[in-house]
Amino acid sequence: MIPLFRWSLEDRELLKGSPTLTAAQSLSMKLKAEFDTLEETVFSLDREHFPEDVFNMKSWEWAFAVLFLAVLCSQKKKLLRWYRMQIC
């Protein structure tokens, strides 16, 4: 599963008019703003410790996607446990 903020612009166009698309665009802008701030204030000032081939926007989005999916999976497990308790 690929989070919407990592979809190509062409694929996102399929959701045109959807609040889901608006949320994905908002998250993309937020991630870019956060990365740009870190790039300007931390990464670019010390390339020895923060090499550009590792500390870049693509890697930043990938790391967020991994964390995002981990949270979703953990919440899904909690929801399923709660649901089982309700029907037993």
Buried (B, 14 or more C-beta within 10 A) or exposed (E): EEBBBBBEEEEBEEBEEEEEBEEBBEBBEEBBEEBEEBBEEEBEEEEEEBEEEEBBEEEBBEEBBEEBEEEEEEEEEEEEEEEEEEEE
